[in-house]
Amino acid sequence: MLVMEEKVLRDLEKFEKCAVDRDHDKKKAVAEVQSLLDKATAESKKKDNENACLKKEVDQLRKKLETTDDEAIARYKMSVEYKDNSHMYGAESLKAAIKMTNEWLVDDHSEIDPR
């Protein structure tokens, strides 16, 4: 009986040691998972901040784009280049209209001499 009790005590000690080892492994695994969660949370917050900054920049660029056309046109109309080109383009478009009218007259109304 004593031998059997000693065997049961040894087995009980083994089971207790296994339980302690498992408990230690479990705590270690939980700590590792918690560490990974903390890192993932920190990375997620970092990415959220980056995304917010990028969204803000995109919004600013969109606003700038909306007003850029008007500002650029206004600056161009105030420039010397615009004044020089407007005379030329006006004259060119007038010449083109006269040429097209002359061609139309010659093609469709040959009895009229456009010269």
Secondary structure, 3 states (H helix, E strand, C coil): CHHHHHHHHHHHHHHHHHHHHHHHHHHHHHHHHHHHHHHHHHHHHHHHHHHHHHHHHHHHHHHHHHHHHHHHHHHHHHCHHHHHHHHHHHHHHHHHHHHHHHHHHHHHCCCCCCC
